[in-house]
Amino acid sequence: MMPDTETPLRLARHHVANGSRLVDEQAVRVARMDPHGDQVGLAIVLLETMKQTLAVFVADLARLEAKSS
């Protein structure tokens, strides 16, 4: 159960803000990696998954904002 102050719209905004920050941080990590290193492929796959998840969060936020206006 969500606390009274945590509405679905506020929670969606929180998810988008945090998701954006995490995607940016992962992009920086990938950029710093050796492009021929063993882990870069996994890091890129993770970054793409994070971007896809963020897109879901953004779509959910847009839906909630449209519903509230």
mmCIF file of the N, C-alpha and C atoms, coordinates in Angstrom:
data_MODEL
# 
_entry.id   MODEL 
# 
loop_
_atom_site.group_PDB 
_atom_site.id 
_atom_site.type_symbol 
_atom_site.label_atom_id 
_atom_site.label_alt_id 
_atom_site.label_comp_id 
_atom_site.label_asym_id 
_atom_site.label_entity_id 
_atom_site.label_seq_id 
_atom_site.pdbx_PDB_ins_code 
_atom_site.Cartn_x 
_atom_site.Cartn_y 
_atom_site.Cartn_z 
_atom_site.occupancy 
_atom_site.B_iso_or_equiv 
_atom_site.pdbx_formal_charge 
_atom_site.auth_seq_id 
_atom_site.auth_comp_id 
_atom_site.auth_asym_id 
_atom_site.auth_atom_id 
_atom_site.pdbx_PDB_model_num 
ATOM 1   N N  . MET A 1 1  ? 0.841  -1.190 0.000   1.00 0.00 ? 1  MET A N  1 
ATOM 2   C CA . MET A 1 1  ? 0.000  0.000  0.000   1.00 0.00 ? 1  MET A CA 1 
ATOM 3   C C  . MET A 1 1  ? 0.878  1.242  0.000   1.00 0.00 ? 1  MET A C  1 
ATOM 4   N N  . MET A 1 2  ? 0.498  2.216  -0.818  1.00 0.00 ? 2  MET A N  1 
ATOM 5   C CA . MET A 1 2  ? 1.256  3.459  -0.906  1.00 0.00 ? 2  MET A CA 1 
ATOM 6   C C  . MET A 1 2  ? 0.899  4.369  0.265   1.00 0.00 ? 2  MET A C  1 
ATOM 7   N N  . PRO A 1 3  ? 1.893  5.088  0.808   1.00 0.00 ? 3  PRO A N  1 
ATOM 8   C CA . PRO A 1 3  ? 1.558  6.097  1.820   1.00 0.00 ? 3  PRO A CA 1 
ATOM 9   C C  . PRO A 1 3  ? 0.623  7.134  1.209   1.00 0.00 ? 3  PRO A C  1 
ATOM 10  N N  . ASP A 1 4  ? -0.148 7.817  2.044   1.00 0.00 ? 4  ASP A N  1 
ATOM 11  C CA . ASP A 1 4  ? -1.121 8.797  1.571   1.00 0.00 ? 4  ASP A CA 1 
ATOM 12  C C  . ASP A 1 4  ? -0.492 9.875  0.698   1.00 0.00 ? 4  ASP A C  1 
ATOM 13  N N  . THR A 1 5  ? 0.759  10.245 0.959   1.00 0.00 ? 5  THR A N  1 
ATOM 14  C CA . THR A 1 5  ? 1.406  11.315 0.209   1.00 0.00 ? 5  THR A CA 1 
ATOM 15  C C  . THR A 1 5  ? 1.980  10.833 -1.125  1.00 0.00 ? 5  THR A C  1 
ATOM 16  N N  . GLU A 1 6  ? 2.025  9.534  -1.326  1.00 0.00 ? 6  GLU A N  1 
ATOM 17  C CA . GLU A 1 6  ? 2.653  8.967  -2.530  1.00 0.00 ? 6  GLU A CA 1 
ATOM 18  C C  . GLU A 1 6  ? 1.569  8.550  -3.521  1.00 0.00 ? 6  GLU A C  1 
ATOM 19  N N  . THR A 1 7  ? 1.095  9.514  -4.305  1.00 0.00 ? 7  THR A N  1 
ATOM 20  C CA . THR A 1 7  ? 0.073  9.230  -5.306  1.00 0.00 ? 7  THR A CA 1 
ATOM 21  C C  . THR A 1 7  ? 0.713  8.523  -6.498  1.00 0.00 ? 7  THR A C  1 
ATOM 22  N N  . PRO A 1 8  ? -0.080 7.865  -7.324  1.00 0.00 ? 8  PRO A N  1 
ATOM 23  C CA . PRO A 1 8  ? 0.492  7.222  -8.515  1.00 0.00 ? 8  PRO A CA 1 
ATOM 24  C C  . PRO A 1 8  ? 1.257  8.214  -9.400  1.00 0.00 ? 8  PRO A C  1 
ATOM 25  N N  . LEU A 1 9  ? 0.752  9.436  -9.535  1.00 0.00 ? 9  LEU A N  1 
ATOM 26  C CA . LEU A 1 9  ? 1.426  10.438 -10.363 1.00 0.00 ? 9  LEU A CA 1 
ATOM 27  C C  . LEU A 1 9  ? 2.778  10.831 -9.759  1.00 0.00 ? 9  LEU A C  1 
ATOM 28  N N  . ARG A 1 10 ? 2.809  11.050 -8.462  1.00 0.00 ? 10 ARG A N  1 
ATOM 29  C CA . ARG A 1 10 ? 4.083  11.388 -7.789  1.00 0.00 ? 10 ARG A CA 1 
ATOM 30  C C  . ARG A 1 10 ? 5.066  10.229 -7.902  1.00 0.00 ? 10 ARG A C  1 
ATOM 31  N N  . LEU A 1 11 ? 4.576  9.023  -7.740  1.00 0.00 ? 11 LEU A N  1 
ATOM 32  C CA . LEU A 1 11 ? 5.434  7.846  -7.837  1.00 0.00 ? 11 LEU A CA 1 
ATOM 33  C C  . LEU A 1 11 ? 5.984  7.702  -9.250  1.00 0.00 ? 11 LEU A C  1 
ATOM 34  N N  . ALA A 1 12 ? 5.156  7.939  -10.258 1.00 0.00 ? 12 ALA A N  1 
ATOM 35  C CA . ALA A 1 12 ? 5.611  7.855  -11.655 1.00 0.00 ? 12 ALA A CA 1 
ATOM 36  C C  . ALA A 1 12 ? 6.683  8.907  -11.933 1.00 0.00 ? 12 ALA A C  1 
ATOM 37  N N  . ARG A 1 13 ? 6.488  10.115 -11.423 1.00 0.00 ? 13 ARG A N  1 
ATOM 38  C CA . ARG A 1 13 ? 7.503  11.165 -11.592 1.00 0.00 ? 13 ARG A CA 1 
ATOM 39  C C  . ARG A 1 13 ? 8.811  10.767 -10.928 1.00 0.00 ? 13 ARG A C  1 
ATOM 40  N N  . HIS A 1 14 ? 8.705  10.167 -9.780  1.00 0.00 ? 14 HIS A N  1 
ATOM 41  C CA . HIS A 1 14 ? 9.890  9.682  -9.048  1.00 0.00 ? 14 HIS A CA 1 
ATOM 42  C C  . HIS A 1 14 ? 10.616 8.610  -9.864  1.00 0.00 ? 14 HIS A C  1 
ATOM 43  N N  . HIS A 1 15 ? 9.860  7.680  -10.428 1.00 0.00 ? 15 HIS A N  1 
ATOM 44  C CA . HIS A 1 15 ? 10.454 6.609  -11.236 1.00 0.00 ? 15 HIS A CA 1 
ATOM 45  C C  . HIS A 1 15 ? 11.174 7.170  -12.459 1.00 0.00 ? 15 HIS A C  1 
ATOM 46  N N  . VAL A 1 16 ? 10.566 8.151  -13.115 1.00 0.00 ? 16 VAL A N  1 
ATOM 47  C CA . VAL A 1 16 ? 11.194 8.754  -14.298 1.00 0.00 ? 16 VAL A CA 1 
ATOM 48  C C  . VAL A 1 16 ? 12.473 9.491  -13.902 1.00 0.00 ? 16 VAL A C  1 
ATOM 49  N N  . ALA A 1 17 ? 12.421 10.247 -12.831 1.00 0.00 ? 17 ALA A N  1 
ATOM 50  C CA . ALA A 1 17 ? 13.612 10.992 -12.396 1.00 0.00 ? 17 ALA A CA 1 
ATOM 51  C C  . ALA A 1 17 ? 14.746 10.038 -12.028 1.00 0.00 ? 17 ALA A C  1 
ATOM 52  N N  . ASN A 1 18 ? 14.439 9.036  -11.238 1.00 0.00 ? 18 ASN A N  1 
ATOM 53  C CA . ASN A 1 18 ? 15.478 8.072  -10.840 1.00 0.00 ? 18 ASN A CA 1 
ATOM 54  C C  . ASN A 1 18 ? 15.966 7.260  -12.034 1.00 0.00 ? 18 ASN A C  1 
ATOM 55  N N  . GLY A 1 19 ? 15.046 6.840  -12.878 1.00 0.00 ? 19 GLY A N  1 
ATOM 56  C CA . GLY A 1 19 ? 15.429 6.071  -14.061 1.00 0.00 ? 19 GLY A CA 1 
ATOM 57  C C  . GLY A 1 19 ? 16.336 6.863  -14.981 1.00 0.00 ? 19 GLY A C  1 
ATOM 58  N N  . SER A 1 20 ? 16.018 8.126  -15.172 1.00 0.00 ? 20 SER A N  1 
ATOM 59  C CA . SER A 1 20 ? 16.857 8.989  -16.020 1.00 0.00 ? 20 SER A CA 1 
ATOM 60  C C  . SER A 1 20 ? 18.257 9.118  -15.452 1.00 0.00 ? 20 SER A C  1 
ATOM 61  N N  . ARG A 1 21 ? 18.331 9.310  -14.149 1.00 0.00 ? 21 ARG A N  1 
ATOM 62  C CA . ARG A 1 21 ? 19.637 9.423  -13.491 1.00 0.00 ? 21 ARG A CA 1 
ATOM 63  C C  . ARG A 1 21 ? 20.441 8.141  -13.652 1.00 0.00 ? 21 ARG A C  1 
ATOM 64  N N  . LEU A 1 22 ? 19.803 7.007  -13.455 1.00 0.00 ? 22 LEU A N  1 
ATOM 65  C CA . LEU A 1 22 ? 20.505 5.733  -13.564 1.00 0.00 ? 22 LEU A CA 1 
ATOM 66  C C  . LEU A 1 22 ? 20.963 5.449  -14.998 1.00 0.00 ? 22 LEU A C  1 
ATOM 67  N N  . VAL A 1 23 ? 20.141 5.791  -15.980 1.00 0.00 ? 23 VAL A N  1 
ATOM 68  C CA . VAL A 1 23 ? 20.532 5.617  -17.382 1.00 0.00 ? 23 VAL A CA 1 
ATOM 69  C C  . VAL A 1 23 ? 21.745 6.490  -17.693 1.00 0.00 ? 23 VAL A C  1 
ATOM 70  N N  . ASP A 1 24 ? 21.705 7.733  -17.235 1.00 0.00 ? 24 ASP A N  1 
ATOM 71  C CA . ASP A 1 24 ? 22.848 8.631  -17.462 1.00 0.00 ? 24 ASP A CA 1 
ATOM 72  C C  . ASP A 1 24 ? 24.121 8.085  -16.822 1.00 0.00 ? 24 ASP A C  1 
ATOM 73  N N  . GLU A 1 25 ? 24.010 7.591  -15.595 1.00 0.00 ? 25 GLU A N  1 
ATOM 74  C CA . GLU A 1 25 ? 25.180 7.030  -14.906 1.00 0.00 ? 25 GLU A CA 1 
ATOM 75  C C  . GLU A 1 25 ? 25.727 5.814  -15.649 1.00 0.00 ? 25 GLU A C  1 
ATOM 76  N N  . GLN A 1 26 ? 24.847 4.956  -16.119 1.00 0.00 ? 26 GLN A N  1 
ATOM 77  C CA . GLN A 1 26 ? 25.298 3.767  -16.840 1.00 0.00 ? 26 GLN A CA 1 
ATOM 78  C C  . GLN A 1 26 ? 25.948 4.155  -18.164 1.00 0.00 ? 26 GLN A C  1 
ATOM 79  N N  . ALA A 1 27 ? 25.400 5.167  -18.839 1.00 0.00 ? 27 ALA A N  1 
ATOM 80  C CA . ALA A 1 27 ? 25.986 5.630  -20.098 1.00 0.00 ? 27 ALA A CA 1 
ATOM 81  C C  . ALA A 1 27 ? 27.407 6.141  -19.874 1.00 0.00 ? 27 ALA A C  1 
ATOM 82  N N  . VAL A 1 28 ? 27.629 6.830  -18.768 1.00 0.00 ? 28 VAL A N  1 
ATOM 83  C CA . VAL A 1 28 ? 28.977 7.310  -18.435 1.00 0.00 ? 28 VAL A CA 1 
ATOM 84  C C  . VAL A 1 28 ? 29.903 6.121  -18.189 1.00 0.00 ? 28 VAL A C  1 
ATOM 85  N N  . ARG A 1 29 ? 29.414 5.130  -17.474 1.00 0.00 ? 29 ARG A N  1 
ATOM 86  C CA . ARG A 1 29 ? 30.238 3.932  -17.209 1.00 0.00 ? 29 ARG A CA 1 
ATOM 87  C C  . ARG A 1 29 ? 30.635 3.259  -18.519 1.00 0.00 ? 29 ARG A C  1 
ATOM 88  N N  . VAL A 1 30 ? 29.667 3.100  -19.415 1.00 0.00 ? 30 VAL A N  1 
ATOM 89  C CA . VAL A 1 30 ? 29.943 2.448  -20.696 1.00 0.00 ? 30 VAL A CA 1 
ATOM 90  C C  . VAL A 1 30 ? 30.965 3.259  -21.488 1.00 0.00 ? 30 VAL A C  1 
ATOM 91  N N  . ALA A 1 31 ? 30.816 4.561  -21.489 1.00 0.00 ? 31 ALA A N  1 
ATOM 92  C CA . ALA A 1 31 ? 31.736 5.427  -22.239 1.00 0.00 ? 31 ALA A CA 1 
ATOM 93  C C  . ALA A 1 31 ? 33.162 5.325  -21.723 1.00 0.00 ? 31 ALA A C  1 
ATOM 94  N N  . ARG A 1 32 ? 33.314 5.033  -20.447 1.00 0.00 ? 32 ARG A N  1 
ATOM 95  C CA . ARG A 1 32 ? 34.646 4.938  -19.843 1.00 0.00 ? 32 ARG A CA 1 
ATOM 96  C C  . ARG A 1 32 ? 35.288 3.560  -20.023 1.00 0.00 ? 32 ARG A C  1 
ATOM 97  N N  . MET A 1 33 ? 34.509 2.602  -20.463 1.00 0.00 ? 33 MET A N  1 
ATOM 98  C CA . MET A 1 33 ? 35.014 1.230  -20.575 1.00 0.00 ? 33 MET A CA 1 
ATOM 99  C C  . MET A 1 33 ? 35.885 1.059  -21.815 1.00 0.00 ? 33 MET A C  1 
ATOM 100 N N  . ASP A 1 34 ? 36.767 0.114  -21.722 1.00 0.00 ? 34 ASP A N  1 
ATOM 101 C CA . ASP A 1 34 ? 37.566 -0.286 -22.886 1.00 0.00 ? 34 ASP A CA 1 
ATOM 102 C C  . ASP A 1 34 ? 36.610 -0.918 -23.895 1.00 0.00 ? 34 ASP A C  1 
ATOM 103 N N  . PRO A 1 35 ? 36.516 -0.366 -25.104 1.00 0.00 ? 35 PRO A N  1 
ATOM 104 C CA . PRO A 1 35 ? 35.555 -0.903 -26.074 1.00 0.00 ? 35 PRO A CA 1 
ATOM 105 C C  . PRO A 1 35 ? 35.816 -2.352 -26.457 1.00 0.00 ? 35 PRO A C  1 
ATOM 106 N N  . HIS A 1 36 ? 36.997 -2.844 -26.160 1.00 0.00 ? 36 HIS A N  1 
ATOM 107 C CA . HIS A 1 36 ? 37.332 -4.231 -26.480 1.00 0.00 ? 36 HIS A CA 1 
ATOM 108 C C  . HIS A 1 36 ? 37.375 -5.111 -25.238 1.00 0.00 ? 36 HIS A C  1 
ATOM 109 N N  . GLY A 1 37 ? 36.961 -4.550 -24.104 1.00 0.00 ? 37 GLY A N  1 
ATOM 110 C CA . GLY A 1 37 ? 36.998 -5.301 -22.850 1.00 0.00 ? 37 GLY A CA 1 
ATOM 111 C C  . GLY A 1 37 ? 35.931 -6.376 -22.776 1.00 0.00 ? 37 GLY A C  1 
ATOM 112 N N  . ASP A 1 38 ? 36.141 -7.294 -21.851 1.00 0.00 ? 38 ASP A N  1 
ATOM 113 C CA . ASP A 1 38 ? 35.237 -8.432 -21.695 1.00 0.00 ? 38 ASP A CA 1 
ATOM 114 C C  . ASP A 1 38 ? 33.825 -8.027 -21.253 1.00 0.00 ? 38 ASP A C  1 
ATOM 115 N N  . GLN A 1 39 ? 33.710 -6.978 -20.471 1.00 0.00 ? 39 GLN A N  1 
ATOM 116 C CA . GLN A 1 39 ? 32.430 -6.639 -19.873 1.00 0.00 ? 39 GLN A CA 1 
ATOM 117 C C  . GLN A 1 39 ? 31.630 -5.588 -20.638 1.00 0.00 ? 39 GLN A C  1 
ATOM 118 N N  . VAL A 1 40 ? 32.214 -4.973 -21.644 1.00 0.00 ? 40 VAL A N  1 
ATOM 119 C CA . VAL A 1 40 ? 31.524 -3.871 -22.323 1.00 0.00 ? 40 VAL A CA 1 
ATOM 120 C C  . VAL A 1 40 ? 30.228 -4.329 -22.987 1.00 0.00 ? 40 VAL A C  1 
ATOM 121 N N  . GLY A 1 41 ? 30.204 -5.492 -23.534 1.00 0.00 ? 41 GLY A N  1 
ATOM 122 C CA . GLY A 1 41 ? 28.991 -6.002 -24.173 1.00 0.00 ? 41 GLY A CA 1 
ATOM 123 C C  . GLY A 1 41 ? 27.848 -6.124 -23.186 1.00 0.00 ? 41 GLY A C  1 
ATOM 124 N N  . LEU A 1 42 ? 28.136 -6.673 -22.026 1.00 0.00 ? 42 LEU A N  1 
ATOM 125 C CA . LEU A 1 42 ? 27.110 -6.804 -20.989 1.00 0.00 ? 42 LEU A CA 1 
ATOM 126 C C  . LEU A 1 42 ? 26.654 -5.435 -20.494 1.00 0.00 ? 42 LEU A C  1 
ATOM 127 N N  . ALA A 1 43 ? 27.585 -4.508 -20.365 1.00 0.00 ? 43 ALA A N  1 
ATOM 128 C CA . ALA A 1 43 ? 27.245 -3.160 -19.911 1.00 0.00 ? 43 ALA A CA 1 
ATOM 129 C C  . ALA A 1 43 ? 26.333 -2.462 -20.909 1.00 0.00 ? 43 ALA A C  1 
ATOM 130 N N  . ILE A 1 44 ? 26.571 -2.674 -22.191 1.00 0.00 ? 44 ILE A N  1 
ATOM 131 C CA . ILE A 1 44 ? 25.732 -2.069 -23.230 1.00 0.00 ? 44 ILE A CA 1 
ATOM 132 C C  . ILE A 1 44 ? 24.341 -2.698 -23.220 1.00 0.00 ? 44 ILE A C  1 
ATOM 133 N N  . VAL A 1 45 ? 24.275 -3.998 -23.062 1.00 0.00 ? 45 VAL A N  1 
ATOM 134 C CA . VAL A 1 45 ? 22.977 -4.680 -22.986 1.00 0.00 ? 45 VAL A CA 1 
ATOM 135 C C  . VAL A 1 45 ? 22.195 -4.158 -21.782 1.00 0.00 ? 45 VAL A C  1 
ATOM 136 N N  . LEU A 1 46 ? 22.866 -4.006 -20.654 1.00 0.00 ? 46 LEU A N  1 
ATOM 137 C CA . LEU A 1 46 ? 22.213 -3.472 -19.468 1.00 0.00 ? 46 LEU A CA 1 
ATOM 138 C C  . LEU A 1 46 ? 21.702 -2.057 -19.728 1.00 0.00 ? 46 LEU A C  1 
ATOM 139 N N  . LEU A 1 47 ? 22.519 -1.226 -20.355 1.00 0.00 ? 47 LEU A N  1 
ATOM 140 C CA . LEU A 1 47 ? 22.115 0.140  -20.672 1.00 0.00 ? 47 LEU A CA 1 
ATOM 141 C C  . LEU A 1 47 ? 20.875 0.143  -21.571 1.00 0.00 ? 47 LEU A C  1 
ATOM 142 N N  . GLU A 1 48 ? 20.835 -0.698 -22.572 1.00 0.00 ? 48 GLU A N  1 
ATOM 143 C CA . GLU A 1 48 ? 19.677 -0.757 -23.459 1.00 0.00 ? 48 GLU A CA 1 
ATOM 144 C C  . GLU A 1 48 ? 18.429 -1.211 -22.705 1.00 0.00 ? 48 GLU A C  1 
ATOM 145 N N  . THR A 1 49 ? 18.581 -2.172 -21.814 1.00 0.00 ? 49 THR A N  1 
ATOM 146 C CA . THR A 1 49 ? 17.453 -2.628 -20.997 1.00 0.00 ? 49 THR A CA 1 
ATOM 147 C C  . THR A 1 49 ? 16.959 -1.499 -20.100 1.00 0.00 ? 49 THR A C  1 
ATOM 148 N N  . MET A 1 50 ? 17.885 -0.764 -19.528 1.00 0.00 ? 50 MET A N  1 
ATOM 149 C CA . MET A 1 50 ? 17.523 0.367  -18.675 1.00 0.00 ? 50 MET A CA 1 
ATOM 150 C C  . MET A 1 50 ? 16.776 1.434  -19.481 1.00 0.00 ? 50 MET A C  1 
ATOM 151 N N  . LYS A 1 51 ? 17.211 1.691  -20.704 1.00 0.00 ? 51 LYS A N  1 
ATOM 152 C CA . LYS A 1 51 ? 16.540 2.673  -21.560 1.00 0.00 ? 51 LYS A CA 1 
ATOM 153 C C  . LYS A 1 51 ? 15.122 2.218  -21.897 1.00 0.00 ? 51 LYS A C  1 
ATOM 154 N N  . GLN A 1 52 ? 14.952 0.940  -22.162 1.00 0.00 ? 52 GLN A N  1 
ATOM 155 C CA . GLN A 1 52 ? 13.622 0.408  -22.462 1.00 0.00 ? 52 GLN A CA 1 
ATOM 156 C C  . GLN A 1 52 ? 12.703 0.530  -21.245 1.00 0.00 ? 52 GLN A C  1 
ATOM 157 N N  . THR A 1 53 ? 13.238 0.235  -20.083 1.00 0.00 ? 53 THR A N  1 
ATOM 158 C CA . THR A 1 53 ? 12.463 0.359  -18.856 1.00 0.00 ? 53 THR A CA 1 
ATOM 159 C C  . THR A 1 53 ? 12.085 1.811  -18.613 1.00 0.00 ? 53 THR A C  1 
ATOM 160 N N  . LEU A 1 54 ? 13.025 2.718  -18.823 1.00 0.00 ? 54 LEU A N  1 
ATOM 161 C CA . LEU A 1 54 ? 12.738 4.145  -18.669 1.00 0.00 ? 54 LEU A CA 1 
ATOM 162 C C  . LEU A 1 54 ? 11.635 4.577  -19.626 1.00 0.00 ? 54 LEU A C  1 
ATOM 163 N N  . ALA A 1 55 ? 11.642 4.069  -20.837 1.00 0.00 ? 55 ALA A N  1 
ATOM 164 C CA . ALA A 1 55 ? 10.593 4.410  -21.805 1.00 0.00 ? 55 ALA A CA 1 
ATOM 165 C C  . ALA A 1 55 ? 9.217  3.988  -21.283 1.00 0.00 ? 55 ALA A C  1 
ATOM 166 N N  . VAL A 1 56 ? 9.142  2.847  -20.615 1.00 0.00 ? 56 VAL A N  1 
ATOM 167 C CA . VAL A 1 56 ? 7.885  2.399  -20.010 1.00 0.00 ? 56 VAL A CA 1 
ATOM 168 C C  . VAL A 1 56 ? 7.472  3.366  -18.907 1.00 0.00 ? 56 VAL A C  1 
ATOM 169 N N  . PHE A 1 57 ? 8.438  3.773  -18.079 1.00 0.00 ? 57 PHE A N  1 
ATOM 170 C CA . PHE A 1 57 ? 8.147  4.729  -17.006 1.00 0.00 ? 57 PHE A CA 1 
ATOM 171 C C  . PHE A 1 57 ? 7.635  6.055  -17.576 1.00 0.00 ? 57 PHE A C  1 
ATOM 172 N N  . VAL A 1 58 ? 8.277  6.538  -18.646 1.00 0.00 ? 58 VAL A N  1 
ATOM 173 C CA . VAL A 1 58 ? 7.882  7.808  -19.265 1.00 0.00 ? 58 VAL A CA 1 
ATOM 174 C C  . VAL A 1 58 ? 6.471  7.695  -19.845 1.00 0.00 ? 58 VAL A C  1 
ATOM 175 N N  . ALA A 1 59 ? 6.170  6.592  -20.492 1.00 0.00 ? 59 ALA A N  1 
ATOM 176 C CA . ALA A 1 59 ? 4.831  6.386  -21.050 1.00 0.00 ? 59 ALA A CA 1 
ATOM 177 C C  . ALA A 1 59 ? 3.782  6.327  -19.942 1.00 0.00 ? 59 ALA A C  1 
ATOM 178 N N  . ASP A 1 60 ? 4.116  5.667  -18.846 1.00 0.00 ? 60 ASP A N  1 
ATOM 179 C CA . ASP A 1 60 ? 3.195  5.586  -17.713 1.00 0.00 ? 60 ASP A CA 1 
ATOM 180 C C  . ASP A 1 60 ? 2.960  6.971  -17.128 1.00 0.00 ? 60 ASP A C  1 
ATOM 181 N N  . LEU A 1 61 ? 4.022  7.750  -16.985 1.00 0.00 ? 61 LEU A N  1 
ATOM 182 C CA . LEU A 1 61 ? 3.887  9.111  -16.478 1.00 0.00 ? 61 LEU A CA 1 
ATOM 183 C C  . LEU A 1 61 ? 3.000  9.942  -17.402 1.00 0.00 ? 61 LEU A C  1 
ATOM 184 N N  . ALA A 1 62 ? 3.219  9.852  -18.699 1.00 0.00 ? 62 ALA A N  1 
ATOM 185 C CA . ALA A 1 62 ? 2.404  10.607 -19.657 1.00 0.00 ? 62 ALA A CA 1 
ATOM 186 C C  . ALA A 1 62 ? 0.932  10.216 -19.542 1.00 0.00 ? 62 ALA A C  1 
ATOM 187 N N  . ARG A 1 63 ? 0.682  8.936  -19.388 1.00 0.00 ? 63 ARG A N  1 
ATOM 188 C CA . ARG A 1 63 ? -0.701 8.462  -19.248 1.00 0.00 ? 63 ARG A CA 1 
ATOM 189 C C  . ARG A 1 63 ? -1.335 9.030  -17.981 1.00 0.00 ? 63 ARG A C  1 
ATOM 190 N N  . LEU A 1 64 ? -0.609 8.997  -16.882 1.00 0.00 ? 64 LEU A N  1 
ATOM 191 C CA . LEU A 1 64 ? -1.136 9.515  -15.619 1.00 0.00 ? 64 LEU A CA 1 
ATOM 192 C C  . LEU A 1 64 ? -1.333 11.029 -15.664 1.00 0.00 ? 64 LEU A C  1 
ATOM 193 N N  . GLU A 1 65 ? -0.408 11.737 -16.310 1.00 0.00 ? 65 GLU A N  1 
ATOM 194 C CA . GLU A 1 65 ? -0.556 13.184 -16.422 1.00 0.00 ? 65 GLU A CA 1 
ATOM 195 C C  . GLU A 1 65 ? -1.761 13.547 -17.282 1.00 0.00 ? 65 GLU A C  1 
ATOM 196 N N  . ALA A 1 66 ? -1.979 12.814 -18.372 1.00 0.00 ? 66 ALA A N  1 
ATOM 197 C CA . ALA A 1 66 ? -3.135 13.073 -19.223 1.00 0.00 ? 66 ALA A CA 1 
ATOM 198 C C  . ALA A 1 66 ? -4.433 12.795 -18.481 1.00 0.00 ? 66 ALA A C  1 
ATOM 199 N N  . LYS A 1 67 ? -4.405 11.766 -17.677 1.00 0.00 ? 67 LYS A N  1 
ATOM 200 C CA . LYS A 1 67 ? -5.590 11.382 -16.904 1.00 0.00 ? 67 LYS A CA 1 
ATOM 201 C C  . LYS A 1 67 ? -5.917 12.421 -15.835 1.00 0.00 ? 67 LYS A C  1 
ATOM 202 N N  . SER A 1 68 ? -4.894 13.057 -15.291 1.00 0.00 ? 68 SER A N  1 
ATOM 203 C CA . SER A 1 68 ? -5.101 14.009 -14.191 1.00 0.00 ? 68 SER A CA 1 
ATOM 204 C C  . SER A 1 68 ? -5.458 15.411 -14.681 1.00 0.00 ? 68 SER A C  1 
ATOM 205 N N  . SER A 1 69 ? -5.306 15.660 -15.973 1.00 0.00 ? 69 SER A N  1 
ATOM 206 C CA . SER A 1 69 ? -5.609 17.019 -16.455 1.00 0.00 ? 69 SER A CA 1 
ATOM 207 C C  . SER A 1 69 ? -7.002 17.143 -17.024 1.00 0.00 ? 69 SER A C  1 
# 
